[in-house]
Structure formats: structure tokens, C-alpha cells
């Protein structure tokens, strides 16, 4: 189980984050399934409850220090607030925007992450990461193929959601310098869940058997996804992992076909190929960096 110490293994970080984003795409599919019946805060509360229970048990077992003693406890609170804003804005904007507009606007987040990693974390962002990031965004635009300008207010909601998510990923890297993955998961989800629970007097609807199964599954998938993503940010810089988020779009197409028999158009496959190519540029760039670092250490 990981400690709070941060390491530098970009390829390991990329692999972990890629698996995490695959879980998040499945999470989105489950939320899409449930949102027609249940309100977003209730769904997100159940998701957070499972994460808190699983991470809390593991924290006690491995005797991790309390987040209350952390110098970053205020940062954890800020990250929870950013995530709450991002999720609420994103899923409410989805009621007014088509998938094309929604996807294109939200995937501005990785580029924002690159800029924030420079400003906040003082990371050096090389040409390979910029190429992968911009190339991945172009692939998203081609795949989404927005046919008309979206409504102003929902579009602004989605862009703000992307900014909040980008900022929260920067904070993961910052807090990972001293805090374990489980500690971050527990604290963030606890605060997140409490905020969602405040809306229960107005929105609660008791789930049926299918609803309970879906919500439990959502929580387990989200728990795994968060753990993998947090570990990814422990091993790789935020700017290196930003383009990896685009792989979530490919998984969304896979889940869409598997669950709803949605067949993507040609532009979707072209965009997906560009996203994969951009990710390969990133992998080769980081691999070259690792080899160069080892050679310098040897010499």
C-alpha cells in the first residue's frame, strides 16, 4: 500500500492513470443510466459513501496518519469543493447539451491542467507533452464533431466544470507529496458526501433493488478509479498525465456500444486514432526521458 512519498516513474503513472480513466468512463455510463430516475446529488452521495467505507477500513488496517495532522488539510477541503462543483455542473449541463458539445467543452480540462502545472507546480513541460495534449484535443473535436454552437449558459457550466476538474488534478499532485492515496480518497469523499447529503430533504428517492445494485456498483468502480488515478499522479507529473485523460473518450464509445448498442460514426474512429497516436507520442517521449535520466545517473 502506497505511502505519502512521491516518486517519479512516468510510464507507471501513465498506465495507472489510463486504467483509472477507463473506470471513470464506466462511472459516467452508470450515472447516465441512473440519472433518469434519481437526482445527481443522491447518486454522488452513494458513490462517496462506498469510497469512504472502503478507504476508511483500509486506512485503519494500515494505520495511516489522520488527515487532520496534514499540512495540506485545507487543500483537501478545497479539492473536495472543486470536485463537487465540477460534477454538479457537468451532469446538469448534460441535460441541455448534446454529447458532441458536452464532450468537446469538457475535454478542455487536460490543456488547462498543463497550464496550471506550469503556474502552480512549476513543472517543466516539454514539446512531447504539448504535442500529445494538443493532438488529443484535436482528436476529441474530430470525434465529437459539434454541428452547431451550444447554448451559452450550459456551455459556460461545462467549461467551468473542466476548469474545476483540472485544478483538482493539480491538487492531487500537490497533496501526494505528503499524503497517501487512501487518506486523500477518504477525506475528499467524506466532505463530498456530506455536501450532497444536505440536499436529501428535497431530492431523496428510495432506490429499488436495481437502483441499489447500480449505486453500489458505481461506488466500487469509482473507488477503484480514484485509487488508480491518485497512484498515477504519485508517479508522474500532472502535465504528463493530462493527455491520458483523452483515452476516457475511447472507453466511453466502447461502453456506449456495449450497453446501448451505439455505433460511432467514421469521424469518431478518426478522432480516436488521433487520440491513441497522441498518447503514443506521450509514451515514447516519457520513455526517452527515463532512458536519458538513467544514462545521466550512470555517467
ZAVODO-950666 format. One line per field, with one value per residue (C-alpha): residue in one letter; x, y, z. Coordinates in steps of 0.05 Angstrom, whole numbers, plus 5000, padded with zeros to 4 digits. Each point is the difference from the previous one (the first is absolute). Example, Ala and Ser with C-alpha at 12.3 -4.5 7.8 and 13.67 -1.06 7.14 Angstrom:
residues 2
residu	(a,s)
u	(5246,5027)
v	(4910,5069)
w	(5156,4987)
This chain:
residues 299
residu	(x,x,x,x,x,x,x,x,x,x,x,x,x,x,x,x,x,x,x,x,x,x,x,x,x,x,x,x,x,x,x,x,x,x,x,x,x,x,x,x,x,x,x,x,x,x,x,x,x,x,x,x,x,x,x,x,x,x,x,x,x,x,x,x,x,x,x,x,x,x,x,x,x,x,x,x,x,x,x,x,x,x,x,x,x,x,x,x,x,x,x,x,x,x,x,x,x,x,x,x,x,x,x,x,x,x,x,x,x,x,x,x,x,x,x,x,x,x,x,x,x,x,x,x,x,x,x,x,x,x,x,x,x,x,x,x,x,x,x,x,x,x,x,x,x,x,x,x,x,x,x,x,x,x,x,x,x,x,x,x,x,x,x,x,x,x,x,x,x,x,x,x,x,x,x,x,x,x,x,x,x,x,x,x,x,x,x,x,x,x,x,x,x,x,x,x,x,x,x,x,x,x,x,x,x,x,x,x,x,x,x,x,x,x,x,x,x,x,x,x,x,x,x,x,x,x,x,x,x,x,x,x,x,x,x,x,x,x,x,x,x,x,x,x,x,x,x,x,x,x,x,x,x,x,x,x,x,x,x,x,x,x,x,x,x,x,x,x,x,x,x,x,x,x,x,x,x,x,x,x,x,x,x,x,x,x,x,x,x,x,x,x,x,x,x,x,x,x,x)
u	(5000,5029,5028,4997,5068,4999,5041,5017,4983,4962,4982,4972,4960,4973,4979,4965,4965,4976,4968,4970,4969,4970,4965,4976,4970,4962,4979,4971,4962,4970,4981,4968,4959,4976,4991,4933,4973,5041,5027,5075,5016,4968,5040,5064,4987,4994,5064,5036,4972,5031,5067,5000,4983,5053,5056,4982,5007,5067,5025,4986,5032,5064,5000,5009,5006,4938,4989,4987,5075,5018,5027,4956,4933,4975,5020,4960,4939,5010,5007,4936,4963,5029,4979,4930,4993,5028,4954,4936,5014,5020,4940,4951,5030,4989,4925,5006,5060,5009,5055,5043,4999,5006,5060,5037,4990,5017,5064,5030,5020,5066,5026,4981,5037,5064,4996,4985,5057,5047,4971,4986,5047,5057,5006,5042,4954,5038,4981,4976,4948,4975,4994,4963,4953,4982,4997,4953,4954,4997,4981,4944,4973,5001,4967,4947,4987,4959,4949,4977,5018,4975,4955,5040,4983,5007,5064,5028,4980,5038,5062,5000,4993,5061,5040,4980,5019,5067,5014,4981,5050,5055,4982,5005,5073,5013,4969,5033,5066,4982,4934,4983,4950,4951,5003,4982,4944,4969,5003,4977,4942,4978,4994,4969,4948,4981,4988,4955,4961,4979,4952,4964,4938,4983,5026,5004,4965,5006,5033,4970,5042,5029,5016,5038,5041,5017,5019,5043,5034,5011,5034,5046,5019,5013,5042,5044,5004,5020,5053,5032,4998,5029,5056,5012,5010,5048,5047,4993,4995,4931,5020,5021,4934,4955,4998,4985,4931,4980,5001,4937,4963,5019,4974,4936,4989,5014,4950,4949,5002,5000,4942,4958,5023,5024,5043,5049,5004,5063,5023,4999,5049,5045,5000,5013,5060,5028,4990,5037,5056,5007,5003,5055,5040,4994,5023,5060,5018,4998,5038,5055,5002,5007,5058,5035,4992,5029,5059,5015,4997,5048,5049)
v	(5000,5067,5048,5076,5003,5023,4964,5013,4942,5033,4936,4967,5063,5001,4927,5010,5064,4966,4944,5052,5039,4936,4991,5072,4989,4940,5044,5051,4944,4977,5072,5009,4937,5025,5074,4990,4972,5032,5069,5012,5017,4935,4960,5035,4990,4925,5000,5039,4955,4938,5035,5023,4931,4964,5051,5009,4925,4997,5063,4968,4934,5033,5053,5060,5067,5045,5052,5050,4999,5015,5067,4992,4990,5067,4978,4936,5040,5045,4940,4970,5065,5003,4929,5013,5062,4963,4940,5040,5048,4944,4955,5058,5028,4931,5012,5058,4983,4944,4950,5034,5069,4972,4956,5054,5053,4955,4974,5069,4975,4966,5062,5041,4949,5011,5075,4992,4950,5055,5055,4961,4941,5034,4938,5003,4981,4976,4997,4928,5015,5061,4960,4944,5048,5042,4939,4965,5061,5004,4926,5014,5056,4955,4943,5044,5039,5057,5021,5066,5050,4976,5040,5052,4985,4923,5009,5046,4949,4946,5043,5018,4926,4986,5054,4974,4929,5024,5039,4939,4956,5051,4996,4924,5006,5053,4961,4935,5030,4983,4962,4928,4983,4970,5061,5045,4955,4997,5074,5025,4951,5012,5075,4988,4953,5046,5057,4956,4975,5070,4997,4936,5034,5024,4947,4932,4941,4931,4955,4934,4936,5019,5070,4974,4953,5056,5048,4948,4983,5074,5008,4940,5023,5071,4974,4960,5058,5050,4954,4988,5074,5024,4949,5023,5072,4974,4972,5050,5076,5029,5028,4930,4969,5055,4971,4930,5026,5000,4923,5005,5021,4934,4961,5040,4977,4928,5003,5036,4943,4946,5028,5039,4970,5068,4995,5058,5036,5003,5066,4967,4946,5052,5042,4938,4982,5070,4994,4934,5028,5059,4953,4960,5064,5012,4930,5004,5069,4977,4936,5041,5044,4940,4972,5067,5007,4930,5015,5065,4962,4947,5051)
w	(5000,4980,5049,4995,4965,4928,4946,4928,4952,4943,4962,5063,5013,4929,5005,5067,4978,4935,5040,5047,4942,4973,5067,4998,4930,5028,5059,4950,4965,5067,5018,4932,5013,5068,4989,4966,5066,5056,5013,4991,5073,5024,4949,5018,5075,4992,4959,5054,5055,4970,4990,5073,5027,4958,5010,5074,5014,4963,5035,5068,4979,4974,5057,4955,5036,5006,4946,5058,5013,4928,4978,4938,5036,4973,4930,5008,5019,4939,4954,5027,4986,4929,4986,5025,4957,4939,5006,5013,4942,4952,5011,5001,4935,4969,5004,4950,4956,4950,5011,4946,5032,5071,4984,4961,5054,5058,4969,5005,5069,4980,4966,5061,5042,4960,5011,5074,5008,4976,5042,5065,5001,4961,4955,4937,4942,4939,4927,5004,5053,4962,4936,5035,5035,4940,4954,5048,5003,4924,5000,5049,4956,4939,5037,5032,4936,5030,4948,5030,5053,5069,5045,5038,5072,4997,4960,5054,5053,4964,4990,5074,5017,4957,5035,5069,4981,4972,5064,5043,4962,5014,5074,4998,4979,5053,5058,4977,5022,5072,5003,4981,4946,5050,5045,4941,4977,5070,5015,4932,4995,5071,4989,4931,5029,5057,4951,4957,5061,5016,4941,5023,5029,4930,4952,5035,4966,5030,4948,4978,4996,4933,5025,5060,4956,4951,5056,5035,4934,4987,5067,4989,4930,5025,5058,4953,4951,5053,5029,4932,4981,5066,4994,4929,5024,5052,4947,4942,4993,4989,4932,4978,5021,4971,4929,5028,5021,4926,5001,5042,4936,4966,5060,4998,4928,5021,5058,4956,4950,5053,5041,4950,4933,4977,4937,4992,4933,4957,5031,5068,4978,4967,5063,5043,4957,5009,5075,5002,4957,5047,5060,4965,4989,5074,5018,4953,5027,5072,4983,4968,5062,5046,4958,4999,5076,5011,4954,5038,5066,4975,4972)
